Amino acid sequence: MQALKTRLSGLLAWWAFLHAGLLLDLTILWALGITPSTIAWFGAFVDAYSGFFLMNGVLFLSFAPAVWITLRLVTGRSRILPWRA
């Protein structure tokens, strides 16, 4: 059971980290005036990934912090940097 908990927390930590990185990338592109749809493969990825969150902006923005808070409550560590186990 402990191994499952460790693997699941690792998976969620990496997902939240990559999600936050995507948000940072989108913010930088927005600041530069570039829309993700001008970059074909990136625009398709962003559309598919944001479709997973049903285009809900609040859920899309609060996903990573919610995962980190949940991990902190369940495991005692937030694992914002997932490679630090």
N, C-alpha and C positions, 0 to 999 in steps of 0.2 A: 504494500500500500504506500509506503514511503517513497519507493522508486517512481510510482505513478504520479504522486504529488510533486516530486522534484521535476519530472519530465514535463508535466502539464504547466507548472509554474515557469519553467524555462521557455516553453513554446509561447505562452502568453507574454512573457517578458520580451522576447524577440519580436513578436508581432506588434506590441505596443511601441517598441523602439523604432521599428521600420515604419510604422504608421506615423509617428512623430516626425521622422525624417522626410516622409512624403509631404506632410503638411509644411515643413520648413522649405522644401523644394518648391512647392506651389506658391508659398508666400514670396519667395525670392523671384520666381517667374512673374508673379503678379506685379511686384514692385518694378521690375524691368519692363513691364508692358507687354509681356509675351503670354499668349494664352496657350494652354497645353494642347489645344486642338491643332495648333500650327505644327507641332511635332507629332507626326502620325502615330507612331507606336506608343509614345508617352500619353497622348490624348486618349487612345483606345484603352490603355491600362487604367488611367484615372477614371474614365467613364465606367468601366467595368467594376473597379474597386469601389467607387462611390455609389454605384448601383447596389452593391452589397449592403450599404447602409441606408438604402431606400431614399437617397438624396436628402436626408435629414441633416441639416447643417449642425445642429446642436449635438446630435449623436456622433457625427463625423469628427467634430472638434473635441468632444469630451471622452472619446474612446480610450486614448492612451492614459490620461490621468485616472480614469475610472479603473482601468486594469491595474495601474500602480497602487492605487488605494486599496483595491480588493486584495492584491497580493500582500500588501503590508498587513492587512487585517487577518488574512488566513495563515500566512507563513511567517510573519514577523519581519520580513524584508521586502522592500518595494522593488528591488532589482531594476532600477531605472537604466543602469548600464548592465545589460544581460550577461556579458562575458565575465562579470564579477559574481561568481556563484556564492 
